[in-house]
Amino acid sequence: MKNYPFFEVEIQRNVAILYLNRPEKRNAMDWSFWRDLPFVIEEINADPSIHVFIIAARGKSFSTGLDLTNFFAEFKSVVQGELGDSREKLYELVLLMQKGINAVYDSKKPSIALIQKHCIGGGLDLISACDIRYATEDASFSLREAKVGIVADMGSLQRLPAIIGQGNTRELALTGKDIDAQEAFRMGLITKITKSDSELLEEGLKTAHEIAENPTIVIRGVKQVLNYGVNKSLDDALNYVAVWNAGMLDTHDFRRAIQGFEEKKRPLFNPSTRK
């Protein structure tokens, strides 16, 4: 993969670990994060050997969110433009910045977020786009934008209601308050709490490899069906999964599963994941 200033990518068998790698700034998201994230995810999507990706972070914190100092140094004239031409440029900039986090959510490959210490603002936007979220017991979460005069616009307001419900989302967004790992677990924002960073990575890799051993086309289907069902009626969601299986059910892996059932043997999918 290419070298990116904000990111470091490590491959372990069929799992990519995408590290936020600006630890000296607690992984505050400067322009290089927003600019390059879509391209990193595009590379992950294009590599058939990668079945699952983890988003983790170097250093003490997962991310303290948008680097406001860097952002205003880069885009002050756009943010504070007085005429419609500049306002349109700001609108286009927001849409451009949304692309990377949207790419995580839209990827056909499952993603797991591993969070330690601070997960603020843009960090929460990023993990809300992931499929699974684990955190250390010292983690804290904040939809902080209201406290700095911004309406959160990178996806938390749109994705969190499906994860933690409207009530919890509105409370976090309107107050900008911090919550700890136990509260995040109670809400369903995270599904596992670990005592240390090393245990966090161990648990994340364990889950990632367990996913990677399943048929890749099925994993793609599960994620697409789940994403499609958000905010759809039950009838529409059921019809979509029926259409999916009508087109995709009879795969090589499905035939292996039937053969294994008949022979009373567990089928082996994706043998390369077990090396």
Phi, psi and omega in degrees: 000158178293162175270131179236136185299326184269341191240151171230131182245130178235136181251127173236105188053240184261021181240129173261133173254115179261107182267132163288125193231058172229057190297331181294341177246022183051037177056034171299138191273097175278184186300328181297330176297307185293323181292319192263339184305317179301324183286324176297313181294324177300320178293319178298316180298325186280348183266108183293343180282344178266120180257334183215149172230146178253138171250115182229187184213140172282150173092195188282332186235151174294300174190139174266012173088200184303131173281094186297322180298312179296318183298315182286333174294323181281322194230024182304316183295330178283315182295321184257018178297142186267332186259167183301328179301316180289324179296323177295321178297321178294318176303314180293326177295316178300316179297322178296318180293332179289340189299320184294313180291323173299323181296323176298311182296318185278347180304139177287349181264134180297150180230146180233125177263134177242115191244128171237146176054244189275134171223094192237141170055248180302332175296320178290323174304315184295314183287335178291342177274351180273161183278326184224143182225124173242156181211157173281161184293343178266007182289148173224150187230142179207129169270077199281349192306322182301329181283346178244020172076029181233140167277120183306127187228018180251012170123343182299316182295334181270327186261328184297323180305326178285343182262313186240000179092159181296316183299310179296319180298315182295322178296315179296317185289322184281330180267327187070016186284166174269145169233151180269179185297322181295319178293320177297323177293318179299321180288337186094008177294320174240156182242000177207141177239133178240163183277335186218165177297320182294320177294325178299312180295320179300314180293321178297316179293322178301313179293318181298316180291327176295319176295316185297338180282346179278160180303129185297322181293327178291317179298318175300317181295316179301314182294317180295320180294317178297314181296320180297323186289346180296124179067012174262160175290159178300319180298316180296318181294319178293322178296320181297315180292329176295317178296317179303307183292328177299326181268331193241355189297315187276084179249171175303319181292323177297319179294324175297320180297317179296317179297317179297321178297317181293325181269001182058041178233144177287126180292147180253110177262151175044064184306330183295339181287347187256007182288000000 
